[in-house]
Amino acid sequence: MAGPAPSQRYLSTRGGSYGFSFEEAVLKGLASDGGLFIPEAIPTLPEDWASRWSKLRFQDLAYEVLSLYISPSEIPADDLKVLIERSYSTFRHPDIAPVVPLVPEENLHVLELFHGPTFAFKDVALQFVGNLFEYFLARRNAQQARNGGKRHALTVIGATSGDTGSAAIYGLRGKKDVSVFILHPRGKVSPIQEAQMTTVLDGNVHNLAVEGTFDDCQDIVKALFSHPEMSKTHNLAAVNSINWARILAQIIYYFSSYFALANELPQGETPKIRFVVPTGNFGDILAGYFAKRMGLPIDKLVIATNENDILDRFIKSGRYEKHPVAAEEGAGGIVADGAKAHPAGVKETLAPAMDILVSSNFERLLWYLALECISGEAQSTAESSQEKKATAGKTVLQWMDSLKSVGTTVVPDSVLESARRDFVSERVSDEQTVATIKHIYTTPPSAPYVLDPHSAIGVAAAKRLIEKAKVAGETDVTFVSLSTAHPSKFNHAVDLALKEESGYDFDTVVRPKEFIGLEQKEKRVTVIERPDAELVRAAVEEMLAAEGKV
Ligand SMILES: *Cc1c(COP(=O)(O)O)cnc(C)c1O
């Protein structure tokens, strides 16, 4: 059998290492030089993709897309198909990710990504990641059994402010040889999200409620990953949004939604699509960038941020910096009101899954921009030499060092120009988010559709761009706004927007039947009295021992 193609081998964005298998990229998560894994080349679509793929089910389309990035010498075709079927069998909608017209006369659609088990888009990737972990471990352990070696087990540790935790837990529950520990700040996640996590009673799932903040939880996770004893005795793994398999699985729905819209047009016509993506860590929209670079006709990718707007500021200025110049000092440095802003500078908004200071996956885009800048060719794919790639890695390393040491990176104009060829950006305030939820719920033809606050940020951005397109006389643009969570997960923001509306009641209008009585179900959670890494480590060791894993 032919070995892996360049698009099926992986390198690090910081230039230190290349030639990794898909399995290594997925299980390691982060490269040892601190960079992120990307394929050595972006695959191009087969000649007949537009006709051959157009009527495929989501799962079959998934196979076509994923197999361009995963060599059959690593995962044989039949195995990959089984993994995909299993991953999407947990979704409630037959189309997995349906495209729903929101305002037909404006050509505005939403791509609903929340029909998985935890009602958030992260399920699309994490259901697949859980099955991949299990598959790789089963294979390694079959080998170990033949050689009489010790079983491989994975210990997944992560911190969550709500959404990632439940999606990770549902992706990994009951998976053989995997134990999962999710830290959340006690009392600081929404009641539904807390219940979603703690009512999962599988023996390999452990919720730790830490007396502290989300940042404390993240710091503890970092401390555990660099703890010599922990990393020596356990195979630690992360499922945060930098894991390549998560990006990969998210590429699928750009294709499926493209076909859903293209199939409605007369034969031979292609829609001119602008995807609007509520963005935090830049994982979801990066998948769109890969789809575009593979050859899917995407007109633009729209970054929609909340008030944590580092990416919006980058697209507007070419400066990638944690804080807008001087603004933070003006607010008095450390802001006393801990609820609204805290020393690290992340603003708490109504869309908490997008509350970030820097976007971890943006480094992957920076690598492609650096490579383009070096090669001087816009769409270089497979042919870029090792040398140019190594130089791109060095450039990224410098940019990231500068971000870390002085809080700022300024890219050359040519780099900003190439970013702007693919991306535009909009920043949406909390006030606009609430107004958008209200408008869409109350105004025909979208009424009574209920948006969650993250999805509302996308729709608010799309609405602005629709106005701009009208002014520019563009009538042929289709807008697809990605809907990243079901509104029931963020009842605070939704209630804020809709509580005055007659006939509105959260339980009857928004709450899905799966969430009825959820908060009353049996829970299992371990309280950690102080935000202390040693306390957490002791608890993890104890629970692993109880599971029989050490
Ligand atoms: C994670 C998340 C996002 C942000 O996605 P990124 O890939 O981090 O950009 C947006 N909305 C919701 C509901 C999420 O859970």
The ligand as an ORCA input file, in Angstrom:
! r2SCAN-3c Opt
* xyz 0 1
  C     -16.150     26.992     21.489
  C     -17.308     27.818     21.065
  C     -17.168     28.895     20.163
  C     -15.823     29.337     19.624
  O     -15.251     28.420     18.745
  P     -13.685     28.521     18.396
  O     -13.402     27.307     17.612
  O     -12.985     28.529     19.723
  O     -13.482     29.768     17.653
  C     -18.298     29.585     19.793
  N     -19.513     29.264     20.288
  C     -19.684     28.251     21.160
  C     -21.042     27.969     21.680
  C     -18.602     27.480     21.569
  O     -18.768     26.492     22.434
*
